[in-house]
Amino acid sequence: MCAGEDRVTFKVFDERAKEYDSWFDKHDIIYENELTLIKQFPCESPCLEIGVGTGRFAAPLRIEVGVDPSLQELSIAASRGIEVVRGVAEHLPFRDGSFLTSYMVVTICFVTDPIESLNEATRVLKKGGRLVICVVPRDSEWGEFYEERKRKGESIFYRDAIFYTKKQLKDMLGGSGFKIERAASVLHFHPWEKAYVEEPSEGENGSFVCYEARKS
């Protein structure tokens, strides 16, 4: 997660990197569903993941470079073959037009300044480059579930997360110079149901949504 260093979130992920990484093993079906969806938006090199975390998505997606403020998470990501760089989403340590594809997987929920983060994502993309941004929208069943857990203090990782509605995210993308070309989603089952393997569907009906947005 690419939280700004002034956010408590960054310290939580740094101090609990192994615990965070183990979430993907404990919730393997949800993870596989999300990964299957993101694979529908393949990397066109050179690729960057903003908020690479422990590399759970970057490694199987063959994303070459990952940026994150957490040294502990970057260490795990590096062990998975990712070229890691320490930094935050609001001040990406890359030159203009460095990448053809960038990914932000739930990262937008943890940054200090989402607008500046998207502006930076625009800056480091080549003209015509793509941003694949995946979120759990606030106005989805799982978004409401996580908001409730956040209110009850049941998840230390989501304690400082800010969930955005689909409209809010699309407005921010448009304001940062992106044109959304596609949306697809997974997690169509209820949070209280036993997770099952599912195929992604086009559109925004699921609770984990990926948007493909092109830099104009």
Backbone bond lengths (Angstrom), bond angles and torsions (degrees), N, CA, C in turn:
res aa  C-N    CA-C-N  psi(-1)  N-CA   C-N-CA  omega(-1)  CA-C   N-CA-C  phi
1 M - - - 1.453 - - 1.520 108.99 -
2 C 1.309 116.61 137.71 1.468 119.87 -171.94 1.523 111.21 -101.70
3 A 1.318 117.05 53.25 1.452 120.69 -179.75 1.513 110.62 -69.61
4 G 1.323 115.46 145.56 1.454 119.87 174.78 1.516 109.64 -63.70
5 E 1.318 116.58 152.17 1.458 119.76 -173.64 1.520 112.70 -71.67
6 D 1.329 118.41 -10.45 1.451 120.10 176.15 1.519 111.37 -89.38
7 R 1.319 117.21 -0.55 1.455 121.24 179.11 1.520 109.58 -94.58
8 V 1.333 116.81 141.72 1.460 120.97 175.43 1.521 110.14 -59.79
9 T 1.334 116.36 -30.29 1.457 122.30 -177.45 1.516 112.01 -51.66
10 F 1.315 116.75 -45.17 1.465 121.02 -178.07 1.523 110.58 -56.31
11 K 1.328 117.53 -46.18 1.457 121.43 -177.82 1.521 111.43 -65.69
12 V 1.318 116.46 -37.18 1.465 120.61 179.05 1.520 110.61 -61.12
13 F 1.330 116.51 -48.28 1.460 119.84 -178.96 1.527 111.59 -68.58
14 D 1.320 117.44 -31.77 1.461 120.46 179.39 1.523 110.74 -71.15
15 E 1.327 116.10 -42.89 1.460 120.70 -177.66 1.523 112.46 -74.87
16 R 1.328 116.78 -24.26 1.468 120.42 -175.36 1.527 111.74 -122.36
17 A 1.314 116.14 37.43 1.467 120.76 -175.29 1.530 112.05 -58.99
18 K 1.320 117.37 -44.62 1.470 119.77 -178.86 1.524 111.20 -68.40
19 E 1.321 116.26 -37.94 1.470 119.98 177.55 1.523 110.46 -64.05
20 Y 1.338 116.34 -42.80 1.462 120.63 177.25 1.523 110.47 -62.00
21 D 1.329 117.08 -44.88 1.462 120.65 -178.37 1.524 111.47 -62.90
22 S 1.325 116.91 -34.36 1.469 120.32 -178.68 1.527 112.26 -69.64
23 W 1.355 117.18 -17.91 1.472 120.48 178.21 1.521 110.45 -56.45
24 F 1.320 117.27 -37.51 1.457 121.44 -175.99 1.526 111.80 -69.57
25 D 1.333 117.00 -26.57 1.464 120.42 175.36 1.526 110.81 -78.86
26 K 1.324 116.29 -38.27 1.466 120.23 -179.90 1.523 111.88 -70.87
27 H 1.326 116.67 -30.06 1.469 121.87 -179.15 1.527 109.06 -118.60
28 D 1.335 114.37 53.61 1.457 120.32 -170.83 1.523 113.79 -64.18
29 I 1.321 118.28 -33.36 1.470 119.93 -178.66 1.527 110.25 -70.60
30 I 1.333 116.57 -43.12 1.470 119.68 176.80 1.524 109.81 -61.43
31 Y 1.321 116.03 -44.57 1.468 120.67 178.45 1.525 111.23 -59.24
32 E 1.325 116.91 -45.91 1.469 120.09 -179.01 1.526 111.19 -64.65
33 N 1.327 117.11 -38.34 1.469 119.88 176.92 1.526 110.91 -62.20
34 E 1.321 115.86 -44.77 1.467 119.93 -179.99 1.528 110.95 -64.88
35 L 1.329 116.03 -42.74 1.461 120.23 179.86 1.528 111.30 -64.30
36 T 1.330 116.51 -40.74 1.469 120.59 177.50 1.520 110.79 -58.87
37 L 1.327 116.19 -40.94 1.461 120.24 178.44 1.528 110.91 -64.20
38 I 1.314 117.10 -49.54 1.467 119.81 -175.72 1.526 111.05 -64.13
39 K 1.325 117.03 -30.28 1.468 120.26 178.01 1.525 112.19 -63.80
40 Q 1.323 117.15 -17.01 1.461 120.00 175.84 1.535 111.63 -74.21
41 F 1.327 115.91 -7.45 1.469 121.59 177.73 1.530 107.60 -119.63
42 P 1.338 117.56 72.28 1.466 120.90 -169.71 1.521 113.75 -65.48
43 C 1.311 113.49 152.21 1.467 122.35 179.30 1.517 110.65 -69.21
44 E 1.316 115.58 128.88 1.462 122.12 167.28 1.522 106.13 -107.71
45 S 1.304 116.60 111.76 1.469 121.72 -172.24 1.531 112.42 -68.36
46 P 1.353 114.17 149.67 1.461 128.87 -0.71 1.533 111.89 -78.04
47 C 1.342 115.20 145.08 1.472 121.52 -174.54 1.526 111.52 -120.37
48 L 1.314 115.01 148.33 1.464 123.24 179.75 1.518 109.14 -132.76
49 E 1.341 116.78 138.54 1.464 119.53 166.58 1.520 108.44 -109.87
50 I 1.320 115.49 121.40 1.460 122.99 178.12 1.524 107.39 -89.81
51 G 1.328 116.60 113.85 1.456 120.32 -172.19 1.515 109.84 85.82
52 V 1.323 116.22 52.71 1.469 121.38 -173.08 1.516 112.55 -69.01
53 G 1.339 117.48 -22.50 1.459 119.45 -179.25 1.518 110.95 59.15
54 T 1.329 116.24 -130.31 1.467 121.18 -178.50 1.526 112.62 -93.45
55 G 1.319 116.84 8.08 1.461 120.48 175.20 1.510 115.33 82.91
56 R 1.329 117.22 16.12 1.466 120.89 -177.69 1.527 112.89 -61.96
57 F 1.325 116.64 -30.70 1.466 119.74 177.53 1.528 110.96 -97.96
58 A 1.315 117.03 -40.16 1.467 120.59 -175.42 1.523 112.31 -60.37
59 A 1.325 117.47 -41.47 1.467 120.29 -176.16 1.533 112.20 -62.92
60 P 1.339 119.48 -55.18 1.467 118.75 179.86 1.521 113.82 -68.34
61 L 1.331 117.31 -23.68 1.465 120.64 178.36 1.529 112.18 -84.84
62 R 1.332 116.41 -5.35 1.468 122.80 -179.96 1.535 112.08 60.52
63 I 1.314 114.11 40.10 1.464 120.83 173.83 1.526 107.32 -80.89
64 E 1.319 116.48 127.26 1.461 119.56 -171.69 1.523 114.07 -75.18
65 V 1.336 117.41 -39.18 1.468 121.29 -170.44 1.528 109.96 -124.41
66 G 1.327 116.11 139.47 1.455 120.54 176.72 1.513 111.05 -134.07
67 V 1.330 116.25 139.91 1.464 121.22 178.98 1.519 109.29 -120.32
68 D 1.329 116.73 141.73 1.463 122.21 -178.74 1.532 107.57 -166.30
69 P 1.343 118.69 150.68 1.465 119.67 177.66 1.525 113.97 -81.57
70 S 1.336 117.44 -15.62 1.463 120.88 -174.55 1.526 111.66 -86.58
71 L 1.320 116.62 113.43 1.463 120.52 178.80 1.519 111.61 -64.85
72 Q 1.325 116.70 -36.19 1.463 119.82 -179.67 1.525 111.07 -66.23
73 E 1.321 116.34 -42.22 1.461 119.00 178.24 1.528 110.83 -69.43
74 L 1.321 117.16 -39.24 1.463 120.19 178.47 1.523 111.42 -61.32
75 S 1.318 116.73 -35.08 1.462 120.47 178.47 1.529 110.83 -61.87
76 I 1.329 116.01 -41.76 1.467 120.15 178.35 1.521 110.37 -68.76
77 A 1.329 116.50 -41.54 1.470 120.37 178.80 1.525 110.80 -61.81
78 A 1.328 116.74 -40.60 1.465 120.71 179.12 1.526 111.07 -62.24
79 S 1.338 116.26 -36.12 1.467 119.93 178.88 1.522 111.73 -66.76
80 R 1.336 116.04 -15.98 1.469 121.25 177.46 1.529 111.84 -97.32
81 G 1.318 116.02 10.72 1.452 120.26 172.95 1.511 115.77 91.07
82 I 1.331 117.60 13.15 1.462 121.44 -179.79 1.526 109.64 -90.60
83 E 1.318 116.89 138.42 1.465 120.85 170.93 1.522 107.13 -78.44
84 V 1.317 117.61 112.51 1.456 121.30 -170.76 1.524 111.59 -105.46
85 V 1.336 114.14 146.64 1.462 122.28 178.33 1.526 107.48 -136.55
86 R 1.324 116.71 132.97 1.465 119.19 178.22 1.527 109.66 -82.82
87 G 1.325 116.05 131.98 1.455 120.74 178.95 1.514 110.26 174.72
88 V 1.323 115.89 175.00 1.460 121.28 179.73 1.521 109.80 -117.59
89 A 1.317 115.49 158.88 1.466 121.07 -174.69 1.520 112.48 -63.42
90 E 1.336 116.69 -30.84 1.462 120.44 -177.12 1.530 113.36 -75.44
91 H 1.327 116.92 -16.01 1.475 121.43 -178.74 1.527 108.03 -142.52
92 L 1.313 116.99 71.72 1.459 120.51 -176.16 1.531 110.87 -68.20
93 P 1.326 117.42 131.31 1.470 121.35 -175.98 1.532 113.07 -84.83
94 F 1.330 115.74 51.78 1.460 121.25 -179.23 1.526 109.70 -135.81
95 R 1.318 115.45 155.21 1.458 120.56 178.67 1.529 111.06 -74.36
96 D 1.313 115.45 160.62 1.465 121.24 176.01 1.528 109.75 -56.70
97 G 1.329 115.58 140.08 1.457 120.55 174.00 1.517 115.35 63.10
98 S 1.331 117.28 35.55 1.468 120.67 -176.54 1.527 113.77 -83.22
99 F 1.348 117.29 -23.67 1.460 120.01 -170.98 1.525 111.81 -128.48
100 L 1.332 114.57 154.26 1.455 120.80 176.38 1.528 111.40 -96.85
101 T 1.347 115.87 -28.42 1.466 121.13 177.86 1.519 109.44 -136.87
102 S 1.330 116.91 134.61 1.461 122.01 172.69 1.521 108.98 -125.52
103 Y 1.322 115.67 147.81 1.460 122.19 178.40 1.523 109.41 -122.59
104 M 1.329 115.26 141.76 1.466 122.20 170.27 1.524 106.26 -134.00
105 V 1.330 116.27 103.89 1.466 120.86 -176.70 1.521 108.86 -101.77
106 V 1.304 117.30 98.87 1.468 126.88 -178.50 1.534 111.80 65.98
107 T 1.310 117.59 -0.59 1.469 122.22 -177.20 1.524 112.79 -57.54
108 I 1.329 116.74 -37.77 1.468 121.08 -174.75 1.526 111.64 -58.79
109 C 1.338 117.22 -23.95 1.471 121.24 -179.79 1.523 112.62 -72.86
110 F 1.325 116.62 -16.50 1.462 120.29 -171.99 1.524 114.60 -115.67
111 V 1.323 117.85 -3.80 1.466 119.48 -178.21 1.525 110.81 -79.28
112 T 1.322 115.84 157.45 1.459 120.96 177.85 1.522 111.43 -72.92
113 D 1.328 116.73 -40.01 1.465 121.98 -176.50 1.529 109.30 -132.31
114 P 1.328 118.40 97.68 1.471 120.31 -176.52 1.519 113.69 -63.90
115 I 1.334 117.59 -35.76 1.466 120.29 -179.48 1.524 110.51 -65.99
116 E 1.322 116.94 -47.94 1.463 120.14 179.28 1.528 110.95 -64.54
117 S 1.323 116.63 -34.38 1.466 120.26 177.79 1.519 111.17 -63.90
118 L 1.328 116.95 -41.90 1.464 120.56 177.94 1.522 111.24 -70.85
119 N 1.326 116.99 -35.68 1.468 119.65 175.43 1.530 110.92 -61.86
120 E 1.318 116.16 -39.76 1.456 120.81 177.71 1.530 111.08 -68.13
121 A 1.333 115.88 -38.87 1.469 119.48 176.35 1.523 110.51 -60.42
122 T 1.334 116.14 -38.23 1.465 120.55 176.28 1.521 110.75 -64.84
123 R 1.313 116.36 -45.33 1.467 121.32 -174.97 1.520 112.29 -59.83
124 V 1.334 117.17 -43.46 1.471 119.46 -173.52 1.527 112.96 -81.99
125 L 1.337 117.24 -5.75 1.466 120.34 176.51 1.525 110.83 -86.86
126 K 1.317 115.32 146.32 1.459 120.53 171.25 1.525 108.83 -68.81
127 K 1.310 118.04 159.26 1.456 121.22 176.37 1.523 109.03 -59.84
128 G 1.319 116.20 130.00 1.455 120.87 -176.22 1.514 113.68 83.64
129 G 1.356 116.95 1.46 1.458 121.09 178.98 1.519 111.90 -70.43
130 R 1.337 115.91 166.49 1.464 122.00 -174.26 1.521 111.47 -115.97
131 L 1.328 114.69 141.06 1.456 122.08 168.09 1.517 107.49 -111.83
132 V 1.325 116.25 124.93 1.464 121.59 173.19 1.520 106.24 -105.26
133 I 1.320 116.04 111.54 1.466 120.72 -175.92 1.520 109.14 -119.73
134 C 1.325 116.05 124.59 1.461 122.07 -174.82 1.529 109.60 -118.27
135 V 1.317 116.03 136.71 1.463 121.16 -174.41 1.522 110.85 -143.54
136 V 1.322 114.62 161.21 1.462 122.11 163.15 1.525 105.03 -102.02
137 P 1.336 118.67 101.49 1.466 119.76 -175.67 1.527 112.17 -63.84
138 R 1.303 115.87 145.78 1.463 120.53 177.48 1.521 110.95 -61.09
139 D 1.342 116.27 -35.26 1.462 120.29 -179.99 1.526 111.29 -92.37
140 S 1.340 115.09 46.63 1.465 121.97 172.25 1.521 107.22 -130.41
141 E 1.316 116.89 165.83 1.463 119.76 -176.99 1.529 111.61 -63.46
142 W 1.325 116.51 -42.97 1.458 119.22 178.18 1.523 111.56 -71.71
143 G 1.326 117.49 -31.60 1.454 120.47 175.65 1.521 111.35 -62.22
144 E 1.322 116.31 -44.15 1.467 120.95 177.35 1.526 110.59 -64.35
145 F 1.328 115.83 -38.00 1.468 121.45 178.80 1.534 110.73 -62.66
146 Y 1.334 116.73 -46.66 1.466 120.44 179.63 1.527 111.68 -67.71
147 E 1.327 117.12 -35.18 1.465 120.35 176.52 1.526 110.23 -62.58
148 E 1.322 116.40 -40.53 1.465 120.35 179.02 1.530 110.38 -66.07
149 R 1.325 116.92 -43.10 1.467 120.37 177.27 1.526 110.82 -62.29
150 K 1.316 115.89 -37.66 1.465 121.46 177.81 1.526 110.20 -62.82
151 R 1.324 116.96 -46.00 1.473 121.14 -179.81 1.524 111.26 -61.72
152 K 1.330 116.17 -36.29 1.463 120.90 -177.90 1.527 112.58 -84.95
153 G 1.331 116.56 -4.40 1.454 120.30 -179.62 1.513 113.61 69.45
154 E 1.329 116.88 30.21 1.465 121.54 -174.96 1.528 113.30 -87.44
155 S 1.310 118.14 -12.93 1.467 120.39 -179.37 1.524 109.80 -133.90
156 I 1.316 116.00 115.89 1.462 119.50 -179.99 1.522 111.33 -67.45
157 F 1.333 117.41 -28.22 1.461 120.07 -177.90 1.526 112.51 -75.55
158 Y 1.320 116.68 -30.38 1.464 119.42 -179.45 1.525 112.82 -98.43
159 R 1.328 116.81 5.35 1.464 121.26 -176.85 1.524 112.29 -56.73
160 D 1.329 117.51 -39.93 1.463 121.54 -177.32 1.523 112.82 -108.11
161 A 1.324 116.93 8.60 1.470 120.16 -179.58 1.526 110.73 -70.92
162 I 1.325 115.64 145.70 1.462 121.86 175.00 1.522 107.31 -117.87
163 F 1.322 116.14 114.15 1.463 120.91 -179.38 1.525 109.38 -92.66
164 Y 1.318 115.66 133.79 1.462 121.42 -178.50 1.524 110.29 -108.20
165 T 1.324 115.51 149.35 1.461 119.32 174.34 1.529 108.93 -72.69
166 K 1.314 114.84 164.35 1.470 119.08 178.22 1.527 110.69 -59.34
167 K 1.317 117.07 -41.60 1.464 120.12 -179.77 1.523 110.97 -64.82
168 Q 1.315 117.41 -43.39 1.462 120.39 179.47 1.526 110.96 -58.56
169 L 1.325 116.27 -44.77 1.459 119.50 -179.06 1.524 111.38 -65.72
170 K 1.312 116.65 -43.79 1.468 119.73 -179.40 1.523 111.16 -65.02
171 D 1.316 116.74 -36.48 1.471 119.93 176.56 1.528 110.81 -64.70
172 M 1.335 116.79 -41.43 1.463 120.34 179.48 1.528 111.01 -65.85
173 L 1.322 116.68 -40.22 1.466 120.17 178.58 1.526 110.94 -62.50
174 G 1.326 116.03 -45.57 1.460 120.20 179.15 1.515 112.08 -61.96
175 G 1.334 116.27 -39.65 1.454 120.78 -179.82 1.518 113.62 -69.35
176 S 1.331 116.47 -18.66 1.467 120.87 179.91 1.525 112.58 -99.08
177 G 1.324 116.32 10.70 1.464 119.61 174.91 1.510 115.67 90.43
178 F 1.335 116.99 18.89 1.459 120.75 178.51 1.526 111.13 -104.70
179 K 1.313 115.45 146.44 1.458 122.04 173.11 1.522 108.18 -115.68
180 I 1.334 116.66 118.07 1.463 121.02 -178.74 1.526 109.43 -72.97
181 E 1.328 115.43 127.28 1.459 120.86 -178.50 1.524 113.17 -108.85
182 R 1.334 116.35 -20.83 1.465 118.63 -176.63 1.515 109.92 -161.09
183 A 1.330 115.74 150.45 1.462 122.06 171.76 1.522 108.22 -138.76
184 A 1.320 116.35 140.99 1.461 121.84 176.50 1.525 107.31 -147.45
185 S 1.337 116.87 160.75 1.461 118.56 -172.14 1.528 112.76 -151.84
186 V 1.332 113.99 162.92 1.465 123.70 171.11 1.528 107.89 -136.76
187 L 1.321 116.00 -170.77 1.473 124.49 -175.45 1.524 109.91 63.28
188 H 1.318 114.49 66.29 1.461 120.71 176.30 1.530 111.55 -94.07
189 F 1.338 117.02 -5.74 1.465 119.98 178.08 1.524 109.68 -90.12
190 H 1.331 115.58 161.74 1.466 121.29 -177.79 1.532 110.86 -73.92
191 P 1.324 118.10 152.28 1.467 120.96 178.96 1.526 113.25 -59.36
192 W 1.330 117.39 -28.80 1.460 120.31 -177.90 1.533 112.31 -88.96
193 E 1.319 117.29 -6.07 1.455 120.99 177.88 1.524 110.76 -81.13
194 K 1.329 115.67 157.00 1.451 120.05 172.07 1.524 108.38 -68.36
195 A 1.317 116.45 130.29 1.466 120.58 -177.66 1.521 110.64 -65.18
196 Y 1.317 115.89 145.06 1.463 121.06 176.60 1.525 109.11 -140.21
197 V 1.319 114.88 156.91 1.465 120.84 -179.78 1.522 108.98 -71.03
198 E 1.315 116.71 133.68 1.459 120.93 179.87 1.519 110.13 -140.48
199 E 1.314 115.08 157.53 1.452 121.31 175.90 1.531 109.41 -89.85
200 P 1.316 117.99 144.16 1.470 120.22 177.00 1.520 111.46 -62.85
201 S 1.315 115.51 152.24 1.462 121.37 175.54 1.523 108.93 -121.19
202 E 1.310 116.21 150.73 1.455 120.29 176.35 1.526 109.64 -70.45
203 G 1.312 116.65 145.91 1.455 121.03 178.93 1.514 112.96 99.23
204 E 1.332 115.02 -169.72 1.466 122.41 -170.25 1.523 112.92 -112.88
205 N 1.324 118.49 22.40 1.460 120.11 -172.46 1.522 114.02 -77.35
206 G 1.333 117.70 -22.33 1.452 120.09 178.96 1.518 112.13 -81.04
207 S 1.333 115.76 177.18 1.467 120.32 -178.53 1.524 113.30 -94.95
208 F 1.322 117.11 -6.09 1.463 121.50 172.63 1.517 105.86 -124.29
209 V 1.333 115.92 110.20 1.466 121.48 -170.70 1.524 110.12 -117.78
210 C 1.322 116.01 134.72 1.462 121.54 173.58 1.521 109.48 -113.44
211 Y 1.316 115.09 133.00 1.464 121.98 175.97 1.528 108.51 -111.90
212 E 1.316 115.53 136.78 1.458 121.00 171.99 1.519 107.10 -103.81
213 A 1.321 116.06 116.26 1.464 121.19 -175.86 1.523 109.04 -124.06
214 R 1.324 115.94 134.91 1.461 120.74 -176.46 1.524 110.90 -105.88
215 K 1.326 114.86 138.56 1.458 120.88 175.94 1.521 109.24 -71.83
216 S 1.318 115.40 125.01 1.469 119.37 -176.96 1.524 111.28 -85.21
